[in-house]
Amino acid sequence: MTARTPAERRQQANALPPVPDADADAIAAFLDMIWAENGLAKPSLDSYRRDLEGFARWRNGRAGGLAAADRAALFDYLAWRTREGYSPRSNARLLSALRAFYAHRLRRGERADDPTALLDPPRLPRSLPKALAETEIDALLAAPDTATPLGLRDRAMLELMYAAGLRVSELVTLPATAVNLRQGVLRVTGKGSKDRLVPLGEESQHWLETYLAQARAVLAGKRSTPFLFVGAGADPPTRQQFWGLVKRYAALAGIDPVRISPHGLRHSFATHLLNRGADLRALQMLLGHSSLSTTQIYTLVAREHLKQLHGRHHPRA
């Protein structure tokens, strides 16, 4: 069977029956529980909901639907998704949602077994973060027209994202109170509602001060807003809007937009720090990673950089 394109998969998913009421109630109860216990952010909850509802719609209430599915049903669904062209990473995310859902039902005594217990996660290819060269970062940061209020805002956003290694969701939701210009630090609320303090650096602090003095009030108009970065009408830019402006400024800077994403600025922040000798534990704190193993992927990037230097400059490389 020929694998479908993402658009074809979405069209097929939209053609599936609606989620049965019993499964919808079970999913809602599970999401309420993990929100209360783990404080998961809305994007994570939405991801769990999509994956669980997708399986529930595919099951369409057969043999007790989602709540009563056995291991064979999960095998069948994963095999179907593989044939349809879903990526190993997408299937691994689905399996993570299913594990959490059935563990929840097991703890509540609503099941006597866990159908995911013997399911192995798909083997994921190890992909290295894509970082821009420092010269490319310089060109990207210089691309906005700082003679305009929006250009000043965009320059400040790009500078801050690169200087502090922020996630795009953290950047666009920053409150104005998160910035302490006197001390030169930023308080960031990351995943799991965990706070971290990140130094601003001279360049990002300069552009933040300029944006706050010359552009924020102009963009907000007469409306009051708690957000640091605002557009016309005082609303903060969305993640999708920031994605679009990163692509636009990449093109202006002579960088192939395909090679860059907002998260690429975070990767570049981490890679450039490591290349200049930063400590891995310090990098973990700056990125807001709960586990050092998540941060260690960047050591592979630094190692690749060293190999390239060796290959270019060693006489016997």
PALUM-132770 format. One record per atom (N, C-alpha, C): x, y, z; residue number from 1. Coordinates in pm, whole numbers. Last residue first. Layout:
px,py,pz,n
X,Y,Z,NUM .
...
END
This chain:
px,py,pz,n
4429,1461,794,317 .
4287,1431,809,317 .
4235,1358,685,317 .
4687,1547,817,316 .
4664,1405,782,316 .
4517,1364,798,316 .
4676,1819,888,315 .
4750,1778,764,315 .
4725,1633,724,315 .
4364,1959,976,314 .
4473,1869,1013,314 .
4543,1819,887,314 .
4156,2120,872,313 .
4282,2182,907,313 .
4394,2086,942,313 .
3919,1984,808,312 .
3960,2097,725,312 .
4106,2138,749,312 .
3894,1784,1002,311 .
3900,1748,861,311 .
3950,1860,773,311 .
3879,1939,1234,310 .
3991,1849,1216,310 .
4008,1815,1068,310 .
3633,2064,1189,309 .
3755,2145,1203,309 .
3879,2059,1177,309 .
3469,1838,1191,308 .
3479,1919,1069,308 .
3605,2007,1072,308 .
3502,1752,1452,307 .
3542,1663,1342,307 .
3560,1742,1213,307 .
3389,1966,1590,306 .
3531,1938,1607,306 .
3583,1849,1493,306 .
3121,1937,1509,305 .
3194,2060,1478,305 .
3345,2038,1487,305 .
3058,1693,1623,304 .
3059,1705,1477,304 .
3136,1829,1434,304 .
3070,1770,1890,303 .
3166,1671,1841,303 .
3175,1676,1689,303 .
2853,1941,1905,302 .
2986,1995,1927,302 .
3092,1900,1873,302 .
2651,1751,1862,301 .
2667,1861,1768,301 .
2806,1920,1780,301 .
2683,1594,2086,300 .
2705,1533,1954,300 .
2725,1640,1849,300 .
2608,1766,2282,299 .
2749,1727,2279,299 .
2782,1660,2147,299 .
2336,1783,2252,298 .
2417,1892,2197,298 .
2566,1861,2199,298 .
2234,1570,2387,297 .
2231,1564,2242,297 .
2320,1670,2180,297 .
2231,1636,2655,296 .
2351,1572,2602,296 .
2351,1557,2451,296 .
1987,1730,2738,295 .
2087,1829,2698,295 .
2204,1764,2626,295 .
1863,1495,2810,294 .
1804,1575,2702,294 .
1907,1674,2649,294 .
2015,1414,3026,293 .
2021,1333,2903,293 .
1961,1408,2785,293 .
1946,1578,3234,292 .
2071,1607,3163,292 .
2079,1530,3032,292 .
1609,1687,3260,291 .
1705,1577,3262,291 .
1829,1614,3181,291 .
1470,1920,3230,290 .
1459,1851,3359,290 .
1562,1740,3372,290 .
1596,2216,3086,289 .
1576,2072,3072,289 .
1568,2007,3210,289 .
1642,2488,3061,288 .
1525,2444,3136,288 .
1494,2298,3117,288 .
1861,2602,2948,287 .
1758,2553,2857,287 .
1631,2511,2930,287 .
2012,2660,3175,286 .
1971,2770,3087,286 .
1857,2727,2994,286 .
2058,2405,3281,285 .
1981,2503,3358,285 .
1929,2615,3269,285 .
2213,2292,3075,284 .
2087,2230,3116,284 .
1998,2329,3191,284 .
2435,2457,3084,283 .
2349,2462,2967,283 .
2213,2401,2998,283 .
2547,2372,3324,282 .
2500,2510,3314,282 .
2404,2525,3195,282 .
2614,2113,3248,281 .
2517,2134,3355,281 .
2460,2276,3351,281 .
2807,2159,3050,280 .
2682,2094,3013,280 .
2575,2115,3120,280 .
2973,2471,3012,279 .
2953,2350,3091,279 .
2814,2292,3063,279 .
3112,2602,2706,278 .
3015,2606,2816,278 .
3004,2470,2884,278 .
3289,2633,2487,277 .
3337,2579,2614,277 .
3241,2582,2730,277 .
3195,2706,2246,276 .
3283,2802,2312,276 .
3317,2761,2456,276 .
3025,2503,2182,275 .
3145,2520,2099,275 .
3245,2615,2162,275 .
2822,2557,2367,274 .
2908,2439,2384,274 .
3036,2452,2304,274 .
2713,2792,2254,273 .
2768,2793,2389,273 .
2863,2676,2411,273 .
2628,2695,2006,272 .
2734,2796,2010,272 .
2794,2807,2150,272 .
2425,2516,2085,271 .
2543,2468,2012,271 .
2658,2567,2021,271 .
2234,2682,2210,270 .
2299,2574,2284,270 .
2429,2530,2216,270 .
2167,2863,1998,269 .
2210,2912,2129,269 .
2290,2804,2203,269 .
2073,2680,1809,268 .
2195,2756,1781,268 .
2253,2812,1911,268 .
1840,2589,1930,267 .
1949,2494,1903,267 .
2080,2568,1880,267 .
1700,2830,1925,266 .
1731,2767,2054,266 .
1846,2668,2038,266 .
1675,2860,1652,265 .
1748,2962,1728,265 .
1787,2908,1865,265 .
1518,2644,1583,264 .
1657,2645,1539,264 .
1739,2751,1610,264 .
1268,2709,1661,263 .
1342,2622,1751,263 .
1490,2614,1711,263 .
1191,2861,1435,262 .
1213,2925,1563,262 .
1294,2839,1660,262 .
1402,2737,1166,261 .
1274,2741,1237,261 .
1298,2817,1366,261 .
1567,2681,855,260 .
1554,2750,983,260 .
1412,2740,1036,260 .
1592,2586,601,259 .
1692,2543,698,259 .
1668,2598,838,259 .
1404,2707,444,258 .
1382,2566,477,258 .
1475,2521,589,258 .
1509,2959,389,257 .
1408,2946,496,257 .
1380,2802,536,257 .
1846,3010,346,256 .
1736,2929,295,256 .
1633,2910,405,256 .
1944,3341,392,255 .
1945,3206,447,255 .
1826,3131,391,255 .
1947,3612,340,254 .
2015,3523,246,254 .
2029,3381,297,254 .
1795,3771,498,253 .
1936,3757,537,253 .
2014,3663,444,253 .
1544,3739,389,252 .
1608,3870,375,252 .
1758,3863,406,252 .
1496,3477,477,251 .
1507,3504,334,251 .
1578,3638,310,251 .
1480,3526,752,250 .
1584,3437,700,250 .
1606,3463,551,250 .
1255,3681,768,249 .
1383,3745,794,249 .
1499,3657,749,249 .
1062,3483,709,248 .
1075,3604,625,248 .
1210,3670,644,248 .
1095,3298,914,247 .
1118,3256,775,247 .
1141,3378,685,247 .
1022,3462,1128,246 .
1157,3403,1124,246 .
1191,3361,982,246 .
755,3513,1066,245 .
851,3624,1059,245 .
996,3574,1060,245 .
639,3257,1098,244 .
638,3324,969,244 .
740,3436,961,244 .
679,3212,1371,243 .
739,3120,1273,243 .
748,3190,1138,243 .
514,3412,1471,242 .
658,3424,1491,242 .
733,3332,1396,242 .
267,3306,1392,241 .
311,3435,1338,241 .
461,3454,1355,241 .
262,3073,1546,240 .
261,3063,1400,240 .
308,3194,1335,240 .
252,3176,1803,239 .
368,3095,1763,239 .
378,3087,1611,239 .
131,3518,1782,238 .
116,3374,1805,238 .
244,3301,1765,238 .
208,3825,1951,237 .
211,3741,1830,237 .
194,3595,1868,237 .
-37,3965,2182,236 .
96,3910,2152,236 .
95,3832,2022,236 .
-227,4265,2129,235 .
-223,4119,2140,235 .
-82,4069,2110,235 .
-239,4536,2086,234 .
-185,4490,2214,234 .
-187,4339,2232,234 .
-296,4643,1841,233 .
-409,4603,1924,233 .
-368,4541,2056,233 .
-18,4506,1681,232 .
-124,4606,1674,232 .
-245,4558,1754,232 .
159,4317,1929,231 .
140,4367,1794,231 .
34,4475,1796,231 .
408,4275,2186,230 .
272,4295,2138,230 .
274,4338,1992,230 .
583,4132,2450,229 .
584,4158,2306,229 .
440,4165,2254,229 .
492,4111,2718,228 .
611,4188,2684,228 .
608,4228,2537,228 .
155,4144,2837,227 .
257,4075,2759,227 .
373,4168,2725,227 .
-57,4263,2961,226 .
50,4213,3048,226 .
169,4159,2970,226 .
-195,4574,2846,225 .
-161,4434,2819,225 .
-50,4388,2913,225 .
-434,4818,2761,224 .
-342,4765,2862,224 .
-318,4618,2832,224 .
-458,5032,2478,223 .
-497,4910,2548,223 .
-390,4867,2647,223 .
-382,5240,2323,222 .
-439,5275,2454,222 .
-477,5151,2536,222 .
-102,5085,2175,221 .
-202,5190,2170,221 .
-251,5224,2310,221 .
88,4893,2135,220 .
-25,4860,2223,220 .
-136,4964,2213,220 .
272,5024,1971,219 .
202,4906,1921,219 .
77,4875,2005,219 .
360,5229,2142,218 .
304,5263,2011,218 .
220,5147,1958,218 .
467,5086,2354,217 .
349,5169,2377,217 .
281,5208,2246,217 .
687,4961,2219,216 .
580,4883,2283,216 .
453,4965,2302,216 .
881,5146,2113,215 .
788,5073,2026,215 .
669,5010,2098,215 .
1065,5279,2284,214 .
1022,5342,2160,214 .
907,5273,2087,214 .
1124,5139,2520,213 .
1122,5286,2522,213 .
1053,5345,2400,213 .
1120,4872,2447,212 .
1031,4918,2553,212 .
1017,5070,2553,212 .
1323,4870,2248,211 .
1184,4833,2215,211 .
1086,4887,2319,211 .
1545,4941,2404,210 .
1503,5026,2292,210 .
1359,4998,2253,210 .
1557,4725,2582,209 .
1540,4861,2633,209 .
1489,4955,2524,209 .
1602,4519,2396,208 .
1483,4520,2480,208 .
1454,4660,2533,208 .
1849,4590,2295,207 .
1734,4593,2206,207 .
1603,4586,2282,207 .
2011,4564,2529,206 .
2003,4691,2456,206 .
1878,4698,2370,206 .
1976,4295,2590,205 .
1929,4395,2684,205 .
1914,4531,2615,205 .
2100,4175,2371,204 .
1956,4156,2388,204 .
1899,4259,2485,204 .
2366,4270,2421,203 .
2294,4302,2297,203 .
2143,4288,2315,203 .
2439,4175,2682,202 .
2437,4317,2651,202 .
2352,4350,2529,202 .
2238,3930,2856,201 .
2345,3966,2764,201 .
2328,4110,2717,201 .
2049,3807,3034,200 .
2007,3866,2907,200 .
2121,3887,2809,200 .
2034,3493,3211,199 .
2095,3625,3187,199 .
2061,3676,3048,199 .
1745,3345,3347,198 .
1840,3342,3236,198 .
1901,3481,3219,198 .
1589,3138,3580,197 .
1645,3271,3555,197 .
1753,3260,3448,197 .
1285,2950,3564,196 .
1430,2957,3560,196 .
1472,3100,3532,196 .
1004,2760,3682,195 .
1071,2887,3655,195 .
1222,2870,3648,195 .
773,2532,3551,194 .
897,2550,3626,194 .
965,2680,3583,194 .
542,2432,3430,193 .
533,2555,3512,193 .
656,2577,3598,193 .
601,2233,3254,192 .
569,2194,3390,192 .
560,2311,3485,192 .
829,2439,3073,191 .
744,2320,3080,191 .
722,2280,3226,191 .
880,2768,3214,190 .
890,2669,3109,190 .
794,2553,3127,190 .
904,3097,3259,189 .
822,2986,3306,189 .
814,2883,3193,189 .
1181,3296,3327,188 .
1108,3221,3226,188 .
1030,3109,3292,188 .
1309,3607,3387,187 .
1245,3493,3453,187 .
1154,3424,3353,187 .
1619,3743,3304,186 .
1485,3714,3257,186 .
1431,3595,3334,186 .
1846,4011,3392,185 .
1801,3872,3391,185 .
1657,3863,3345,185 .
1965,4258,3466,184 .
2001,4191,3341,184 .
1964,4046,3336,184 .
1899,4419,3675,183 .
1987,4306,3705,183 .
2030,4230,3580,183 .
1748,4603,3528,182 .
1851,4651,3622,182 .
1950,4541,3654,182 .
1564,4457,3387,181 .
1672,4521,3313,181 .
1783,4570,3406,181 .
1398,4189,3411,180 .
1460,4278,3511,180 .
1583,4339,3444,180 .
1097,4060,3285,179 .
1227,4122,3254,179 .
1272,4210,3370,179 .
847,3980,3352,178 .
952,3877,3354,178 .
1091,3936,3336,178 .
656,4172,3318,177 .
718,4164,3451,177 .
830,4061,3458,177 .
551,4122,3071,176 .
645,4233,3083,176 .
720,4228,3216,176 .
546,3767,3008,175 .
487,3889,3063,175 .
593,3998,3075,175 .
573,3572,2717,174 .
645,3639,2825,174 .
566,3759,2877,174 .
469,3432,2506,173 .
382,3450,2623,173 .
452,3520,2739,173 .
665,3406,2316,172 .
546,3485,2280,172 .
453,3508,2399,172 .
864,3249,2454,171 .
891,3384,2405,171 .
763,3465,2386,171 .
754,3001,2504,170 .
796,3084,2617,170 .
811,3230,2574,170 .
713,2907,2249,169 .
596,2926,2334,169 .
630,3012,2455,169 .
976,2884,2162,168 .
892,2987,2100,168 .
768,3012,2186,168 .
1221,2867,2423,167 .
1124,2800,2336,167 .
1032,2908,2280,167 .
1531,3051,2435,166 .
1391,3029,2471,166 .
1320,2937,2373,166 .
1800,3135,2467,165 .
1768,2996,2434,165 .
1624,2959,2463,165 .
1878,3395,2508,164 .
1831,3321,2625,164 .
1794,3176,2594,164 .
1962,3491,2260,163 .
2045,3517,2378,163 .
2007,3431,2496,163 .
1754,3413,2087,162 .
1888,3357,2069,162 .
1973,3375,2195,162 .
1542,3560,2194,161 .
1529,3415,2177,161 .
1665,3349,2163,161 .
1641,3822,2188,160 .
1613,3758,2316,160 .
1604,3606,2302,160 .
1664,3871,1913,159 .
1781,3883,2000,159 .
1759,3807,2130,159 .
1396,3839,1833,158 .
1500,3751,1781,158 .
1624,3753,1870,158 .
1276,4050,1981,157 .
1233,3911,1997,157 .
1341,3813,1951,157 .
1407,4279,1883,156 .
1417,4245,2025,156 .
1377,4099,2050,156 .
1327,4267,1615,155 .
1470,4259,1648,155 .
1487,4218,1794,155 .
1050,4298,1646,154 .
1103,4173,1591,154 .
1251,4157,1623,154 .
1036,4560,1750,153 .
986,4447,1828,153 .
1047,4316,1779,153 .
1145,4701,1535,152 .
1212,4704,1665,152 .
1167,4587,1752,152 .
949,4645,1343,151 .
1085,4600,1322,151 .
1165,4599,1451,151 .
732,4776,1457,150 .
728,4630,1442,150 .
868,4573,1420,150 .
826,5049,1447,149 .
795,4984,1575,149 .
792,4831,1565,149 .
1112,5101,1228,148 .
967,5089,1250,148 .
941,5022,1384,148 .
1379,5085,1209,147 .
1324,5221,1200,147 .
1173,5220,1221,147 .
1468,4829,1195,146 .
1447,4884,1329,146 .
1404,5031,1327,146 .
1382,4578,1007,145 .
1396,4722,989,145 .
1365,4791,1121,145 .
1563,4268,1057,144 .
1445,4357,1076,144 .
1480,4504,1056,144 .
1834,4158,1022,143 .
1740,4169,910,143 .
1621,4263,936,143 .
2012,4101,1220,142 .
2020,4236,1161,142 .
1914,4260,1054,142 .
1968,3836,1276,141 .
1932,3933,1377,141 .
1932,4076,1322,141 .
2074,3719,1041,140 .
1932,3706,1072,140 .
1888,3815,1171,140 .
2346,3777,1062,139 .
2270,3830,949,139 .
2120,3826,977,139 .
2412,3636,1296,138 .
2433,3781,1289,138 .
2349,3843,1178,138 .
2356,3376,1210,137 .
2278,3434,1319,137 .
2290,3586,1316,137 .
2558,3349,1022,136 .
2419,3347,977,136 .
2327,3406,1084,136 .
2782,3350,1186,135 .
2766,3457,1088,135 .
2623,3464,1036,135 .
2740,3112,1328,134 .
2733,3240,1399,134 .
2718,3357,1303,134 .
2519,2885,1155,133 .
2652,2938,1184,133 .
2637,3073,1253,133 .
2241,2718,1313,132 .
2298,2810,1214,132 .
2441,2846,1254,132 .
2168,2375,1374,131 .
2211,2506,1423,131 .
2265,2589,1307,131 .
1956,2123,1433,130 .
2008,2203,1323,130 .
2040,2343,1374,130 .
2033,1839,1634,129 .
1970,1970,1618,129 .
2036,2049,1506,129 .
2042,1516,1484,128 .
2113,1624,1551,128 .
2037,1755,1532,128 .
1854,1228,1545,127 .
1873,1346,1461,127 .
1941,1456,1542,127 .
1838,896,1537,126 .
1898,1004,1617,126 .
1928,1121,1525,126 .
1525,747,1467,125 .
1657,788,1419,125 .
1710,901,1505,125 .
1366,525,1691,124 .
1374,659,1636,124 .
1514,688,1584,124 .
1172,247,1685,123 .
1310,290,1688,123 .
1321,426,1617,123 .
868,256,1875,122 .
939,253,1746,122 .
1082,301,1763,122 .
851,74,2189,121 .
838,198,2111,121 .
912,186,1979,121 .
688,-237,2231,120 .
814,-164,2223,120 .
793,-35,2143,120 .
450,-356,2451,119 .
470,-289,2323,119 .
600,-210,2326,119 .
374,-470,2686,118 .
477,-540,2607,118 .
499,-478,2470,118 .
182,-283,2790,117 .
296,-330,2871,117 .
407,-392,2787,117 .
-48,-185,2689,116 .
75,-132,2629,116 .
200,-194,2691,116 .
-261,-285,2834,115 .
-236,-342,2701,115 .
-109,-291,2635,115 .
-263,-372,3157,114 .
-215,-261,3075,114 .
-181,-315,2937,114 .
-552,-483,3348,113 .
-424,-503,3278,113 .
-388,-376,3202,113 .
-791,-425,3455,112 .
-709,-520,3533,112 .
-573,-541,3469,112 .
-935,-100,3488,111 .
-881,-208,3407,111 .
-799,-298,3497,111 .
-1011,63,3685,110 .
-1104,52,3572,110 .
-1056,-48,3469,110 .
-852,129,3898,109 .
-925,2,3905,109 .
-1025,-16,3794,109 .
-693,346,3874,108 .
-830,370,3922,108 .
-913,243,3933,108 .
-466,237,3760,107 .
-459,289,3898,107 .
-598,309,3957,107 .
-565,182,3503,106 .
-521,72,3589,106 .
-518,117,3736,106 .
-609,434,3401,105 .
-725,346,3423,105 .
-688,229,3514,105 .
-341,523,3392,104 .
-441,596,3469,104 .
-561,506,3501,104 .
-235,346,3210,103 .
-182,345,3347,103 .
-280,416,3440,103 .
-372,427,2982,102 .
-406,297,3041,102 .
-348,281,3182,102 .
-257,687,2943,101 .
-402,667,2955,101 .
-435,536,3025,101 .
18,639,2918,100 .
-31,723,3028,100 .
-180,701,3052,100 .
17,480,2684,99 .
72,428,2811,99 .
18,507,2930,99 .
-92,661,2497,98 .
-166,540,2533,98 .
-116,480,2665,98 .
113,851,2483,97 .
-20,891,2528,97 .
-101,771,2573,97 .
319,688,2382,96 .
337,755,2511,96 .
201,797,2568,96 .
215,622,2135,95 .
233,517,2234,95 .
252,575,2373,95 .
225,875,2009,94 .
97,809,2032,94 .
110,705,2142,94 .
504,907,1996,93 .
424,1002,2075,93 .
288,943,2108,93 .
564,699,1821,92 .
619,695,1957,92 .
542,790,2048,92 .
437,787,1591,91 .
388,666,1657,91 .
441,653,1799,91 .
597,1010,1535,90 .
455,1028,1560,90 .
396,908,1632,90 .
841,881,1490,89 .
829,977,1600,89 .
683,1002,1636,89 .
789,724,1262,88 .
819,658,1391,88 .
804,755,1508,88 .
509,875,1080,87 .
651,861,1113,87 .
671,785,1244,87 .
264,725,873,86 .
295,802,993,86 .
440,774,1034,86 .
188,572,650,85 .
299,666,637,85 .
325,754,757,85 .
7,372,659,84 .
-42,499,610,84 .
67,606,603,84 .
150,170,783,83 .
117,156,640,83 .
74,289,580,83 .
149,279,1041,82 .
276,261,971,82 .
252,249,820,82 .
-122,265,1104,81 .
-58,396,1095,81 .
75,387,1019,81 .
-154,-15,1109,80 .
-229,66,1013,80 .
-163,202,995,80 .
9,-80,1326,79 .
42,-132,1193,79 .
-28,-52,1084,79 .
-132,49,1530,78 .
4,94,1499,78 .
47,44,1360,78 .
-368,-105,1519,77 .
-372,39,1493,77 .
-234,93,1457,77 .
-277,-362,1582,76 .
-345,-337,1455,76 .
-344,-189,1420,76 .
-173,-320,1841,75 .
-85,-367,1732,75 .
-147,-333,1597,75 .
-413,-256,1971,74 .
-307,-156,1960,74 .
-208,-193,1850,74 .
-547,-498,1949,73 .
-605,-380,1886,73 .
-500,-270,1870,73 .
-382,-661,2101,72 .
-397,-690,1958,72 .
-454,-568,1885,72 .
-418,-560,2359,71 .
-289,-543,2294,71 .
-300,-565,2143,71 .
-752,-408,2363,70 .
-648,-500,2409,70 .
-521,-479,2328,70 .
-973,-150,2482,69 .
-888,-206,2377,69 .
-781,-299,2435,69 .
-1149,-18,2647,68 .
-1137,-163,2664,68 .
-1045,-228,2562,68 .
-1140,251,2574,67 .
-1117,216,2714,67 .
-1089,67,2732,67 .
-1205,256,2296,66 .
-1071,291,2344,66 .
-1044,235,2483,66 .
-1448,-11,2262,65 .
-1383,113,2223,65 .
-1244,131,2281,65 .
-1589,-243,2304,64 .
-1565,-157,2419,64 .
-1487,-31,2389,64 .
-1584,-350,2041,63 .
-1537,-428,2156,63 .
-1503,-338,2276,63 .
-1583,-35,1878,62 .
-1577,-181,1867,62 .
-1521,-244,1995,62 .
-1588,243,1877,61 .
-1671,172,1975,61 .
-1664,21,1969,61 .
-1400,321,1682,60 .
-1543,344,1660,60 .
-1630,258,1752,60 .
-1126,304,1632,59 .
-1195,190,1694,59 .
-1346,198,1675,59 .
-1084,559,1526,58 .
-1050,442,1444,58 .
-1120,318,1498,58 .
-1157,712,1743,57 .
-1235,723,1619,57 .
-1209,603,1529,57 .
-959,638,1926,56 .
-1100,613,1958,56 .
-1186,618,1832,56 .
-728,729,1798,55 .
-745,585,1818,55 .
-891,553,1846,55 .
-786,1007,1805,54 .
-761,939,1678,54 .
-781,789,1690,54 .
-801,1058,2077,53 .
-924,1066,1997,53 .
-907,999,1861,53 .
-532,1026,2142,52 .
-632,936,2199,52 .
-762,939,2119,52 .
-414,1235,1991,51 .
-371,1096,1973,51 .
-477,999,2025,51 .
-549,1467,2085,50 .
-553,1429,1943,50 .
-519,1282,1924,50 .
-479,1464,2361,49 .
-619,1453,2318,49 .
-628,1407,2172,49 .
-203,1497,2357,48 .
-261,1374,2413,48 .
-404,1355,2362,48 .
-200,1756,2244,47 .
-136,1645,2174,47 .
-191,1511,2224,47 .
-327,1905,2443,46 .
-389,1896,2310,46 .
-331,1779,2230,46 .
-138,1878,2647,45 .
-272,1822,2665,45 .
-342,1806,2530,45 .
73,2019,2528,44 .
91,1878,2561,44 .
-45,1809,2579,44 .
-38,2280,2504,43 .
3,2206,2384,43 .
22,2057,2411,43 .
-90,2340,2787,42 .
-200,2317,2693,42 .
-154,2245,2565,42 .
129,2158,3013,41 .
89,2276,2938,41 .
-17,2240,2835,41 .
60,1975,3312,40 .
102,1978,3172,40 .
48,2103,3102,40 .
52,1921,3589,39 .
59,2058,3542,39 .
103,2070,3397,39 .
17,1675,3704,38 .
147,1704,3642,38 .
161,1846,3592,38 .
-241,1673,3822,37 .
-127,1609,3890,37 .
8,1656,3836,37 .
-414,1816,3654,36 .
-412,1845,3797,36 .
-285,1792,3864,36 .
-360,1701,3405,35 .
-343,1846,3422,35 .
-330,1880,3570,35 .
-423,1439,3451,34 .
-282,1470,3428,34 .
-257,1620,3435,34 .
-707,1469,3498,33 .
-618,1413,3599,33 .
-473,1454,3574,33 .
-807,1572,3261,32 .
-825,1649,3385,32 .
-727,1601,3491,32 .
-745,1357,3093,31 .
-678,1486,3074,31 .
-691,1574,3197,31 .
-923,1160,3196,30 .
-777,1139,3198,30 .
-703,1272,3185,30 .
-1170,1274,3141,29 .
-1133,1245,3280,29 .
-982,1226,3293,29 .
-1159,1284,2859,28 .
-1171,1408,2936,28 .
-1129,1387,3081,28 .
-1150,1010,2798,27 .
-1037,1096,2761,27 .
-1041,1225,2843,27 .
-1401,928,2891,26 .
-1280,868,2948,26 .
-1158,956,2919,26 .
-1572,1077,2725,25 .
-1576,1098,2871,25 .
-1449,1045,2936,25 .
-1506,966,2478,24 .
-1485,1109,2501,24 .
-1483,1141,2650,24 .
-1594,704,2515,23 .
-1450,730,2500,23 .
-1419,877,2524,23 .
-1869,750,2528,22 .
-1801,686,2641,22 .
-1651,712,2635,22 .
-1927,866,2275,21 .
-1945,941,2399,21 .
-1868,882,2515,21 .
-1683,820,2011,20 .
-1799,775,2089,20 .
-1805,845,2224,20 .
-1583,1069,1789,19 .
-1544,994,1908,19 .
-1670,949,1982,19 .
-1715,1020,1451,18 .
-1682,1100,1571,18 .
-1644,1010,1688,18 .
-1544,829,1189,17 .
-1660,863,1272,17 .
-1619,949,1391,17 .
-1322,988,946,16 .
-1353,886,1045,16 .
-1475,926,1127,16 .
-1253,1199,791,15 .
-1364,1117,743,15 .
-1402,1007,842,15 .
-1032,1307,905,14 .
-1156,1384,915,14 .
-1277,1305,871,14 .
-845,1116,825,13 .
-880,1126,967,13 .
-1011,1202,985,13 .
-827,1176,553,12 .
-881,1047,594,12 .
-925,1051,740,12 .
-714,1429,567,11 .
-844,1414,503,11 .
-909,1282,546,11 .
-471,1365,687,10 .
-565,1453,757,10 .
-706,1438,699,10 .
-361,1207,484,9 .
-389,1146,615,9 .
-487,1232,694,9 .
-333,1393,282,8 .
-425,1281,261,8 .
-459,1214,393,8 .
-140,1556,399,7 .
-271,1613,365,7 .
-374,1502,346,7 .
82,1377,424,6 .
17,1432,543,6 .
-122,1488,514,6 .
22,1105,183,5 .
84,1232,222,5 .
17,1281,350,5 .
42,749,237,4 .
-30,872,207,4 .
51,994,248,4 .
215,482,83,3 .
199,572,198,3 .
132,701,155,3 .
54,220,-87,2 .
134,342,-97,2 .
107,433,23,2 .
84,-120,0,1 .
0,0,0,1 .
87,124,0,1 .
END
